[in-house]
């Protein structure tokens, strides 16, 4: 099954007290190039996510976006300075007694003295965060892979139709090829007859020349190899291994055989078929550039 190098996947999840979002997207690239974007404090995630990426794809420029927020509590601990609080309270009570003020000391009034309170960030467990992000990333990669497979299936169908067209035209070339040699023999006979103005023609010599010409323009080897390449192409498309590089090579081989047929052919109908074949092979080449 072919897989496209272009894909997108996303997962939003709450795991182990964290609100996590992971997005994965990729475009064509000759090799695997992974770029991970994450909050600065979670730098330890990069290597793990790059290794995870290689489990799902072998080629393409892959961008991964990670958002992590703690949801079970603020992640911040609030404490107070007991000695400082008692000092404030003692001063307030002294003022109250000396000036006979109403005793309205309350929690809300004390809370106004912000220097009493201390805020410290709660220590996070890196392993817990890593596991939570990776589990979310796997779901995003599953979504990403499903999209690549769907696109790969469309690519495969289109390529297979083009290969069937090439095979059909290959058969036509095989049928037309003998005609070129026979046409040359007839033309050669007529030309010699005109030159010597005699019916006494060395038919053996003509047959020899025609045979040499037929051998020179014969495309049996090329059409046979073309058939073999088409079968191999289809076999690779139906395999489960990354096949972009192999198919790219085979596309070059298809083009090579067709070019050779074009250079050998001495027949206008074969020449027209060669033009059609080269056009279809170029379309296949463009499609293959998006295959993993």
C-alpha positions in Angstrom: 0.0 0.0 0.0 1.4 3.4 -1.0 1.6 6.2 1.6 1.7 9.8 0.7 4.4 12.0 2.3 1.9 14.7 2.8 -0.4 14.3 5.8 -1.9 15.9 8.9 -2.9 14.6 12.3 -4.1 16.1 15.6 -5.0 14.9 19.0 -6.2 16.8 22.1 -6.2 14.8 25.3 -6.2 15.1 29.1 -3.7 12.7 30.6 -2.2 12.5 34.1 -3.5 15.9 35.0 -2.2 17.6 31.8 -4.1 19.2 29.0 -2.1 18.2 25.9 -2.4 18.9 22.2 -0.2 17.4 19.6 -0.3 18.3 15.9 1.7 16.5 13.1 2.0 17.7 9.5 4.4 16.8 6.8 5.3 17.6 3.2 7.6 16.0 0.6 11.3 15.6 1.3 14.0 13.3 0.0 14.9 12.2 3.6 13.3 12.2 7.0 13.5 15.7 8.5 11.7 16.2 11.9 11.2 19.5 13.6 9.6 19.6 17.1 8.1 22.7 18.7 7.3 22.6 22.4 7.2 24.8 25.5 10.8 25.6 26.5 10.6 23.8 29.8 9.8 20.6 28.0 13.0 20.3 25.9 13.4 16.7 27.0 10.5 15.7 24.7 12.3 16.4 21.5 14.4 13.3 21.2 11.6 11.0 22.2 9.2 12.5 19.7 11.8 12.3 16.9 12.2 8.6 17.6 8.4 8.2 17.7 8.2 9.8 14.3 10.5 7.2 12.7 8.0 4.5 13.8 5.4 6.1 11.5 7.3 7.4 8.5 10.7 7.1 6.8 10.6 10.1 4.5 9.2 13.7 4.5 9.6 17.0 6.3 7.6 16.5 9.5 6.6 19.3 11.9 5.3 18.4 15.3 3.6 21.0 17.6 3.2 20.3 21.3 1.1 22.2 23.8 1.2 21.2 27.5 -0.8 22.7 30.3 -1.3 21.4 33.8 -5.0 21.1 34.8 -5.0 19.3 38.1 -4.3 22.4 40.2 -2.5 25.5 39.0 0.9 23.8 39.3 1.8 26.6 41.8 2.0 26.2 45.6 1.1 29.1 47.8 2.5 29.4 51.4 2.7 32.2 53.9 5.4 33.6 56.1 4.1 32.9 59.6 6.5 35.1 61.5 5.8 38.1 59.2 2.0 37.5 59.6 2.3 37.5 63.4 4.3 40.7 63.2 1.5 42.3 61.2 -1.2 41.1 63.6 0.7 42.4 66.6 1.1 45.8 65.1 -2.5 45.9 64.2 -3.7 44.9 67.6 -1.4 47.5 69.2 -2.8 50.2 67.0 -6.3 49.1 67.8 -5.7 49.3 71.6 -3.9 52.6 71.6 -6.4 54.4 69.5 -9.5 52.5 70.6 -10.3 51.4 67.1 -12.9 48.9 66.1 -11.4 45.4 65.9 -12.2 44.5 62.3 -9.1 42.4 61.6 -10.2 39.6 59.2 -8.7 37.1 56.8 -9.7 39.3 53.8 -8.0 42.4 55.4 -4.8 40.4 56.2 -4.8 39.0 52.6 -4.1 42.6 51.3 -0.5 42.3 52.6 0.8 40.3 49.7 4.4 40.1 51.0 3.1 37.6 53.5 2.5 35.0 50.8 5.0 33.0 48.8 4.4 31.3 45.5 6.5 28.4 44.4 6.1 26.3 41.2 5.2 22.7 42.0 7.9 20.3 40.8 6.9 18.2 37.8 7.8 14.6 37.1 9.5 14.6 33.7 8.7 10.9 33.1 5.0 11.5 33.7 4.9 14.4 31.3 6.9 12.5 28.7 4.5 9.5 28.9 1.5 11.7 28.7 2.8 13.6 25.6 3.9 10.4 23.9 0.6 8.7 24.4 -1.2 11.7 22.9 1.3 12.0 20.1 0.7 8.3 19.1 -3.0 9.1 18.6 -2.1 12.2 16.5 0.3 10.0 14.4 -2.5 7.4 13.9 -4.7 10.2 12.5 -1.8 11.4 10.4 -1.1 7.9 9.1 -4.8 7.4 8.1 -4.7 10.5 6.1 -1.5 9.5 4.3 -2.9 6.1 3.6 -6.1 7.5 2.1 -4.0 9.8 -0.1 -1.7 7.0 -1.0 -4.6 4.8 -2.1 -5.7 7.6 -4.5 -2.2 7.9 -5.9 -2.0 4.1 -6.3 -5.2 4.0 -8.2 -4.2 6.8 -10.5 -0.8 5.2 -11.2 -2.2 1.8 -11.8 -4.6 3.3 -14.5 -1.6 4.9 -16.2 0.3 1.6 -16.1 -2.6 -0.1 -17.7 -2.5 2.5 -20.5 1.2 2.0 -21.0 0.7 -1.8 -21.2 -2.0 -1.3 -23.8 0.2 0.9 -25.9 3.1 -1.5 -25.5 1.0 -4.3 -27.0 0.2 -1.9 -29.9 3.9 -1.3 -30.5 4.6 -5.0 -30.6 1.9 -5.4 -33.3 3.1 -2.4 -35.3 6.9 -3.2 -35.1 7.0 -5.9 -37.9 5.3 -3.6 -40.3 8.2 -1.2 -40.3 10.6 -3.9 -41.5 8.2 -5.1 -44.3 7.6 -1.5 -45.4 11.4 -1.0 -45.6 11.8 -4.2 -47.7 9.1 -3.0 -50.2 10.6 0.4 -50.4 14.1 -0.9 -50.9 12.9 -3.2 -53.7 11.1 -0.4 -55.5 14.1 1.9 -55.2 16.5 -0.6 -56.6 14.1 -1.4 -59.4 14.1 2.3 -60.3 17.8 2.6 -60.3 18.7 -0.4 -62.4 15.6 -0.4 -64.5 15.5 -4.1 -64.6 13.5 -6.9 -63.2 16.7 -8.9 -62.5 17.0 -8.0 -58.8 19.1 -9.9 -56.3 16.3 -10.8 -54.0 18.7 -12.4 -51.6 20.6 -9.2 -51.2 17.3 -7.3 -50.6 16.2 -9.8 -48.0 19.6 -9.5 -46.3 19.4 -5.7 -46.2 15.9 -5.9 -44.9 16.9 -8.3 -42.2 19.7 -6.0 -41.1 17.3 -3.1 -41.0 14.7 -5.2 -39.1 17.4 -6.1 -36.5 18.4 -2.4 -36.2 14.8 -1.2 -35.6 13.6 -4.2 -33.6 12.1 -3.3 -30.2 11.3 -6.7 -28.9 13.9 -6.4 -26.0 12.6 -2.9 -25.1 8.9 -3.9 -25.1 9.7 -7.1 -23.1 11.6 -5.1 -20.5 8.8 -2.5 -20.5 6.3 -5.3 -19.6 8.6 -6.5 -16.8 8.9 -3.0 -15.4 5.2 -2.6 -15.4 4.7 -5.9 -13.5 7.3 -5.0 -11.0 5.8 -1.5 -10.6 2.4 -3.0 -9.7 4.0 -5.5 -7.3 5.8 -2.7 -5.4 2.6 -0.6 -5.2 0.8 -3.5 -3.5 3.6 -4.1 -1.0 3.6 -2.7 2.5 7.1 -1.3 2.5 8.1 2.3 1.8 8.5 2.3 -2.0 9.0 5.9 -3.2 12.7 5.5 -4.1 12.1 2.1 -5.8 9.3 3.5 -7.9 11.3 6.6 -8.8 14.0 4.3 -10.2 11.5 2.2 -12.1 9.9 5.3 -13.6 13.3 6.2 -15.0 13.6 2.7 -16.4 10.2 3.0 -18.1 11.2 6.3 -19.6 14.6 4.8 -20.8 12.9 1.9 -22.6 10.3 4.2 -24.3 13.1 6.6 -25.4 14.9 3.7 -27.0 11.8 2.5 -28.8 11.3 6.1 -30.0 14.9 6.3 -31.4 14.6 2.9 -33.1 11.1 3.2 -34.5 10.8 4.0 -38.2 7.1 4.2 -38.1 4.9 7.2 -37.7 2.2 5.4 -35.7 4.8 4.0 -33.2 6.3 7.5 -32.9 2.8 8.9 -32.0 2.5 6.1 -29.3 5.9 7.0 -27.9 4.8 10.6 -27.4 1.7 9.4 -25.5 3.8 7.0 -23.4 6.3 9.7 -22.4 3.5 12.0 -21.4 2.0 9.3 -19.1 5.3 8.4 -17.6 6.0 12.0 -16.8 2.6 12.1 -15.0 3.6 9.0 -13.0 7.0 10.6 -12.1 5.2 13.6 -10.7 2.9 11.4 -8.6 5.8 9.3 -7.3 7.5 12.5 -5.9 4.7 12.4 -3.2 5.1 8.7 -2.3 7.0 7.7 0.9 
